[in-house]
Amino acid sequence: MKIVYKITYPNGNIYVGKDLAYDINYFGSANHAHVAQDFTLEEQLDFTLRKEVLWHSTTASDKEGRSQEPIATLGLMDRVGL
């Protein structure tokens, strides 16, 4: 299954990404140094992320899954800088 997902951080920052293999444990590849700068050490010790699947397909090819179309269709291109 191919998915487009949205990760929401406790401070409201949003990361949108794709997963062509659908691993429930995958939370994207955001730069950990940049994320750490947004939170104090105390905030980092109790940290909850939200992962929301915005689009999924069991029939899309890898090529279709790699395209930006699912993200564009959701109106997210400008918001995430893709």
Summary of the structure (lengths in Angstrom):
residues: 82
radius of gyration: 13.9
end to end distance: 21.7
largest distance: 43.6
contacts: 181
relative contact order: 0.27
helix: 29%
strand: 26%
